[in-house]
Amino acid sequence: MLRGNNGQDIFQSDADRGRLCLLIQEGVVRYGFKVVAFCFMTNHLHLAVEVEEISLSEIFQTVAGRYSRYFNRKYETRGHLFQARFQSLLVGGEIYLRHLIRYIHLNPVKAGLAEAPQDYRWSSHSAYLDQTAFAWLAKERGLKYFGRSKEDQISHYNDFVLGGIGQEELIDFHRAHREGILGGEVFIDQVAKQIKLADHRKKITVESLLDVVGRHYKCEPASLQAGERDLRSSHVRAMTAYLAKEVRGVTLEELAVYFGQGASSVSKGAARITRKLLVSPDVRDELNALRNALYS
């Protein structure tokens, strides 16, 4: 959710909303994220977004920044348009995503801007009903949870959303926003473990990374320096670089200095492992063994 600074309106006209649509479309092409549902209100907006490798922070720092500059130029204003950073909520599970989509699409009704969700132009509800279209909207990612055939999906989706009008939500979205997560107990436990793991990863140093790699491959870290040009050493250096990108406690520049290589060469090694992981179960097993040794 992005909210206007001090509650100010972030849209003055439909042209403004159209401009944001264009910026989101360009962002989808550039960053590869998917917008599952959206609603543009007056002083805030909601987006259900599925990200891949590029973080939500990087995506919306760019999109929101570009829209802010557009808005300030057009209306000759200065300062921050949006209130701090965006608010985000991590969602897991089919049931919770269904309710989130309904929550987003019923926002205009709850705010008194429309009597029914299909009466509000600037949400993805009508697109879900196949009445309008947004080229950048991945509505199929949400509709798939409402049935198998397209007809069943649209019918069941519409019944589900309309059934929520005037009803108290079964899910406490305000609490979920405060806690930053929405899902079942298993999902929340999994996320908690990942956060704990991420905190642990920050403590990893170049020395500890090289020590784990050396013990796994039964080699001295010094043998990984660029003077060793055999395929095995090259592969081990590449795996080390891949892990360095993953742990976020060691930079590729540090590894480049240690290996006696350029940073671009180290980066290319990590990219090579990324490609191998897509096709080689052996490399995936190798990486998991290194992860276990690194975080144990």
Secondary structure, DSSP 8 states (H G I E B T S, - for coil): -EEBGGG--S-SSHHHHHHHHHHHHHHHHHH--EEEEEEE-SSEEEEEEE--SS-HHHHHHHHHHHHHHHHHHHHT--S-SBSSS----EE-SHHHHHHHHHHHHTHHHHTTS-SSGGG-TTBSHHHHTTSS--TTB-THHHHGGG-SSHHHHHHHHHHHHHTTTTS--SS-HHHHHHHTEES-HHHHHHHHHHHHHHHHHTT--HHHHHHHHHHHHT--GGGGSTT--SHHHHHHHHHHHHHHHHHSSS-HHHHHHHHTS-HHHHHHHHHHHHHHHHH-HHHHHHHHHHHHHHH-
